[in-house]
């Protein structure tokens, strides 16, 4: 169990009078297939996971029915530093034109630098936000090559934040679940657009449009900041899909701000087998962890004609969001 730093209470009480705002949960939070391509998926998004990555993809993805059950974990732990972060996700999504239904759970824990340099003992801040998203996606095909969609969500957030005595970061991450949290329910929305030009696709997604705040028991707030990502994809070569994404604004990752650039490829090796690989890096080199390059490997196997099992692993810099994921997809 985490131990609150009692000698710092008088000092931190002054600072807690002004609520602090943190951000969490990036695009890299969800999607085994997407992460297998390095997180370059905004212009691909052709199965039910599009409700998270780009809801407009439900109209141009080519499937009439899709069901995705997905889960994954990740962490960033730079060598020799106490600062670290971890995340986990679960997604269940269903789509059939022109509608999508989804539930996903995201949880992120961050160990941040000391809240104040005046503390007489070593302390760090531990923030945890777990959100439950229930959403309905509505899709509108403007033309056969252009679609716009929105996901309206009810988000229940469990937020916790505290200054604790510095300790082994594994204990801090594992013990974050013991922190007292506060529950808040907010409304939110995501918006996506996608266009198709021959063998090229382009997409844009805006997540967390209303930027909901979730209050912690100590009065601070953890915000789901707005995130905007653009992507392109090319499928002009038989059995191959190339994709690239870039964040258009900052988002807070497990260590600090990120503005990721990602690229990936998906190859159909056999009617029942596909392989993926990808790469991503943070374009904000002055943030903790620097560019934090990461690369991923993934694949799919068709258990039945329309049922796929996906897996992926993300490796690279210890400051990157390294992890793994597994999913089952049913696509008609």
C-alpha positions as CSV (number, residue, x, y, z in Angstrom):
1,X,0.0,0.0,0.0
2,X,1.2,3.5,-0.8
3,X,2.1,5.6,2.2
4,X,1.1,9.3,2.2
5,X,4.0,11.5,3.0
6,X,2.8,13.0,6.4
7,X,5.7,15.5,6.8
8,X,4.6,17.2,3.5
9,X,0.9,17.6,4.3
10,X,1.3,21.2,5.7
11,X,3.3,22.2,2.6
12,X,1.2,20.5,0.0
13,X,-2.0,21.7,1.6
14,X,-1.1,25.2,0.4
15,X,-0.6,24.0,-3.2
16,X,-3.7,21.9,-3.2
17,X,-5.9,25.0,-2.7
18,X,-5.4,25.5,-6.5
19,X,-6.5,22.4,-8.4
20,X,-3.9,21.0,-10.7
21,X,-4.8,19.6,-14.1
22,X,-3.3,16.5,-15.7
23,X,-4.0,14.7,-18.9
24,X,-3.9,11.0,-19.8
25,X,-4.9,8.3,-22.3
26,X,-3.5,8.8,-25.8
27,X,-4.4,7.1,-29.1
28,X,-1.9,4.4,-28.2
29,X,-4.2,3.3,-25.4
30,X,-6.4,0.9,-27.5
31,X,-6.2,-1.5,-30.4
32,X,-4.1,-4.6,-31.0
33,X,-4.3,-4.4,-34.7
34,X,-3.6,-0.6,-34.7
35,X,-0.7,-1.0,-32.3
36,X,0.7,-3.8,-34.5
37,X,1.0,-1.1,-37.2
38,X,2.8,1.3,-34.8
39,X,-0.4,3.2,-34.1
40,X,-0.9,4.3,-37.7
41,X,-4.6,3.6,-38.0
42,X,-6.7,6.7,-38.4
43,X,-7.0,6.3,-42.2
44,X,-7.3,2.4,-42.0
45,X,-10.0,2.0,-39.3
46,X,-12.0,-0.6,-41.2
47,X,-13.4,-2.8,-38.4
48,X,-15.4,-2.1,-35.2
49,X,-12.3,-0.6,-33.5
50,X,-12.9,2.4,-35.7
51,X,-15.3,3.6,-33.0
52,X,-12.1,4.6,-31.1
53,X,-9.7,5.4,-33.9
54,X,-11.9,7.0,-36.5
55,X,-15.7,6.4,-36.5
56,X,-16.0,7.5,-40.1
57,X,-14.1,4.4,-41.1
58,X,-17.3,2.3,-40.4
59,X,-18.7,3.8,-43.7
60,X,-15.7,3.2,-45.9
61,X,-14.2,0.1,-44.4
62,X,-16.0,-2.3,-46.6
63,X,-17.6,-4.5,-43.9
64,X,-21.3,-4.7,-43.1
65,X,-20.9,-6.2,-39.7
66,X,-18.0,-6.3,-37.3
67,X,-17.4,-7.2,-33.6
68,X,-14.1,-6.6,-31.8
69,X,-13.0,-7.7,-28.3
70,X,-9.6,-6.3,-27.5
71,X,-7.3,-5.9,-24.5
72,X,-3.8,-4.7,-23.9
73,X,-1.2,-3.3,-21.4
74,X,1.8,-1.0,-21.6
75,X,4.3,0.8,-19.5
76,X,7.1,3.4,-19.8
77,X,10.0,3.0,-17.3
78,X,13.2,4.9,-18.2
79,X,16.3,3.3,-16.9
80,X,17.7,4.8,-13.7
81,X,14.7,7.1,-13.0
82,X,11.8,7.0,-10.6
83,X,9.4,8.6,-13.0
84,X,7.3,6.0,-14.8
85,X,3.8,5.1,-16.1
86,X,1.6,2.2,-16.9
87,X,-1.7,1.6,-18.7
88,X,-4.3,-1.0,-19.5
89,X,-7.3,-1.2,-21.8
90,X,-10.3,-3.3,-22.6
91,X,-12.6,-2.7,-25.7
92,X,-15.8,-4.3,-26.8
93,X,-17.3,-2.8,-30.0
94,X,-19.9,-3.7,-32.5
95,X,-20.8,-2.0,-35.8
96,X,-23.3,-2.4,-38.6
97,X,-24.0,0.5,-40.9
98,X,-24.9,3.2,-40.0
99,X,-24.5,2.5,-36.3
100,X,-21.8,1.5,-33.8
101,X,-22.0,0.5,-30.2
102,X,-19.0,0.4,-27.9
103,X,-17.7,0.0,-24.3
104,X,-14.1,0.4,-23.4
105,X,-12.2,0.8,-20.1
106,X,-9.0,2.7,-20.0
107,X,-6.7,3.0,-17.0
108,X,-3.5,5.0,-16.7
109,X,-1.1,5.5,-13.8
110,X,1.7,8.1,-13.7
111,X,4.5,8.7,-11.3
112,X,5.4,12.4,-11.7
113,X,8.2,14.6,-10.2
114,X,7.7,16.0,-6.7
115,X,4.8,18.4,-6.3
116,X,7.0,20.8,-4.4
117,X,10.8,21.3,-3.9
118,X,10.1,22.5,-0.3
119,X,9.4,19.0,1.0
120,X,11.7,17.8,3.7
121,X,11.5,14.2,2.6
122,X,11.7,12.7,-1.0
123,X,8.1,12.5,-2.4
124,X,6.6,12.0,-5.8
125,X,3.1,12.4,-7.1
126,X,1.0,9.4,-8.2
127,X,-2.0,10.1,-10.5
128,X,-4.4,7.4,-11.6
129,X,-7.4,7.7,-13.9
130,X,-9.7,4.9,-14.9
131,X,-12.5,5.7,-17.3
132,X,-15.4,3.6,-18.5
133,X,-16.8,4.8,-21.9
134,X,-20.2,3.7,-23.2
135,X,-20.7,5.1,-26.7
136,X,-23.1,5.2,-29.7
137,X,-21.6,6.0,-33.1
138,X,-23.6,7.6,-35.9
139,X,-22.2,7.5,-39.4
140,X,-23.2,9.6,-42.4
141,X,-21.9,8.9,-45.9
142,X,-21.8,12.2,-47.6
143,X,-20.8,10.6,-50.9
144,X,-19.5,7.1,-51.8
145,X,-16.0,8.4,-51.1
146,X,-16.4,10.7,-48.1
147,X,-18.0,10.1,-44.7
148,X,-18.3,11.9,-41.3
149,X,-19.3,10.3,-38.0
150,X,-19.5,11.0,-34.3
151,X,-19.5,8.9,-31.2
152,X,-21.5,10.2,-28.3
153,X,-20.2,8.9,-25.0
154,X,-21.1,8.7,-21.4
155,X,-17.8,8.6,-19.4
156,X,-17.5,7.5,-15.8
157,X,-14.1,8.4,-14.4
158,X,-12.4,7.2,-11.2
159,X,-9.6,9.7,-10.4
160,X,-7.0,9.6,-7.7
161,X,-4.0,11.8,-7.0
162,X,-1.6,11.9,-4.0
163,X,1.9,12.8,-2.9
164,X,3.6,9.7,-1.5
165,X,7.0,8.9,-0.1
166,X,9.4,7.9,-2.8
167,X,9.9,4.2,-3.2
168,X,10.6,1.5,-5.7
169,X,8.6,2.5,-8.8
170,X,7.2,-1.0,-9.2
171,X,5.6,-0.7,-5.8
172,X,4.3,2.7,-6.7
173,X,2.7,1.5,-9.9
174,X,1.3,-1.7,-8.3
175,X,0.1,0.2,-5.3
176,X,-1.7,3.0,-7.2
177,X,-4.9,0.9,-7.0
178,X,-4.9,1.5,-3.2
179,X,-5.3,5.2,-3.6
180,X,-8.7,6.6,-2.6
181,X,-10.5,7.8,-5.8
182,X,-13.6,9.8,-6.6
183,X,-16.2,8.9,-9.2
184,X,-17.5,11.4,-11.7
185,X,-19.7,10.9,-14.8
186,X,-19.5,13.2,-17.8
187,X,-20.7,13.4,-21.4
188,X,-18.2,13.5,-24.2
189,X,-18.0,13.0,-28.0
190,X,-15.5,12.0,-30.7
191,X,-15.6,13.1,-34.3
192,X,-14.1,11.5,-37.4
193,X,-13.9,12.1,-41.1
194,X,-12.5,9.9,-43.9
195,X,-12.1,10.3,-47.6
196,X,-11.1,7.9,-50.3
197,X,-9.1,8.9,-53.5
198,X,-8.5,5.8,-55.6
199,X,-6.1,3.6,-53.6
200,X,-5.4,6.4,-51.0
201,X,-7.4,7.1,-47.9
202,X,-7.2,10.1,-45.6
203,X,-8.6,10.5,-42.1
204,X,-8.9,12.9,-39.3
205,X,-10.1,12.2,-35.7
206,X,-10.9,14.5,-32.8
207,X,-11.3,12.7,-29.5
208,X,-12.5,14.0,-26.2
209,X,-14.2,17.1,-27.8
210,X,-15.7,18.4,-24.5
211,X,-12.5,17.7,-22.5
212,X,-14.2,16.3,-19.5
213,X,-12.6,16.8,-16.0
214,X,-12.6,14.2,-13.3
215,X,-12.0,15.4,-9.7
216,X,-9.8,13.6,-7.3
217,X,-10.5,13.3,-3.5
218,X,-7.8,16.0,-2.8
219,X,-9.6,18.5,-5.1
220,X,-7.3,18.4,-8.1
221,X,-8.5,17.4,-11.5
222,X,-7.4,15.0,-14.2
223,X,-8.6,16.1,-17.6
224,X,-9.1,14.1,-20.8
225,X,-7.6,16.6,-23.1
226,X,-8.8,17.0,-26.7
227,X,-6.6,14.9,-29.1
228,X,-6.5,15.4,-32.9
229,X,-4.7,13.0,-35.2
230,X,-4.5,12.9,-39.0
231,X,-3.5,9.9,-41.1
232,X,-3.1,8.6,-44.7
233,X,-3.1,5.0,-46.0
234,X,-2.3,3.4,-49.4
235,X,-3.4,0.0,-50.6
236,X,-2.3,0.1,-54.2
237,X,-0.1,-3.0,-54.0
238,X,-1.8,-6.4,-53.8
239,X,-2.0,-7.6,-50.2
240,X,-0.3,-4.6,-48.7
241,X,-1.6,-1.6,-46.7
242,X,0.8,1.3,-45.8
243,X,-0.3,3.9,-43.3
244,X,1.1,7.0,-41.5
245,X,-0.3,9.1,-38.7
246,X,0.7,12.3,-36.9
247,X,-0.7,14.0,-33.8
248,X,-1.7,17.6,-34.6
249,X,-1.5,18.7,-31.0
250,X,0.1,17.7,-27.7
251,X,-1.3,14.9,-25.6
252,X,0.1,13.7,-22.3
253,X,1.5,10.2,-22.4
254,X,2.8,8.1,-19.5
255,X,5.9,10.3,-18.9
256,X,5.0,13.7,-20.3
257,X,3.7,15.5,-23.4
258,X,3.8,13.5,-26.7
259,X,3.1,14.4,-30.3
260,X,3.6,11.1,-32.0
261,X,4.5,10.3,-35.6
262,X,3.7,6.8,-36.6
263,X,4.1,4.6,-39.7
264,X,3.2,1.0,-40.3
265,X,2.4,-1.7,-42.9
266,X,0.0,-4.7,-43.0
267,X,0.7,-7.6,-45.3
268,X,-1.7,-10.4,-46.3
269,X,0.6,-13.4,-46.4
270,X,-2.1,-16.0,-46.9
271,X,-5.9,-15.9,-47.0
272,X,-5.8,-16.8,-43.3
273,X,-2.6,-15.1,-42.2
274,X,-1.6,-11.4,-42.0
275,X,1.5,-9.8,-40.5
276,X,2.1,-6.2,-39.3
277,X,4.9,-4.0,-38.3
278,X,5.3,-0.3,-37.4
279,X,7.3,2.4,-35.8
280,X,6.5,5.5,-33.8
281,X,8.4,8.3,-32.1
282,X,7.6,11.4,-30.1
283,X,8.4,14.6,-32.1
284,X,8.8,16.5,-28.9
285,X,12.4,15.6,-28.1
286,X,12.6,17.9,-25.0
287,X,10.0,15.9,-23.1
288,X,11.0,13.3,-20.5
289,X,12.2,10.2,-22.4
290,X,13.1,12.2,-25.5
291,X,11.9,10.8,-28.8
292,X,11.2,7.4,-27.1
293,X,11.2,5.4,-30.4
294,X,9.2,2.2,-30.4
295,X,8.6,-0.5,-32.9
296,X,5.9,-3.1,-33.1
297,X,5.3,-6.6,-34.5
298,X,1.9,-8.2,-34.9
299,X,-0.2,-10.6,-36.8
300,X,-3.6,-12.2,-37.4
301,X,-4.8,-15.7,-37.9
302,X,-8.3,-16.5,-39.3
303,X,-9.7,-19.2,-37.1
304,X,-12.8,-19.3,-39.3
305,X,-13.5,-17.5,-42.5
306,X,-14.5,-14.3,-40.9
307,X,-13.1,-14.7,-37.3
308,X,-9.6,-13.5,-36.6
309,X,-7.3,-13.7,-33.6
310,X,-4.8,-10.8,-33.4
311,X,-1.7,-10.3,-31.3
312,X,1.0,-7.6,-31.1
313,X,4.0,-6.7,-29.1
314,X,5.6,-3.2,-28.9
315,X,9.3,-2.9,-28.0
316,X,11.9,-0.2,-28.2
317,X,13.1,2.6,-25.8
318,X,12.3,2.0,-22.1
319,X,10.8,5.5,-22.2
320,X,8.3,4.4,-24.9
321,X,4.9,2.9,-24.2
322,X,6.0,-0.7,-24.5
323,X,3.5,-3.5,-24.2
324,X,1.4,-6.1,-25.8
325,X,-2.2,-6.8,-26.9
326,X,-4.5,-9.5,-28.0
327,X,-7.9,-9.4,-29.7
328,X,-10.6,-11.3,-31.5
329,X,-12.4,-9.9,-34.5
330,X,-15.5,-11.0,-36.4
331,X,-15.8,-9.2,-39.7
332,X,-18.3,-9.7,-42.6
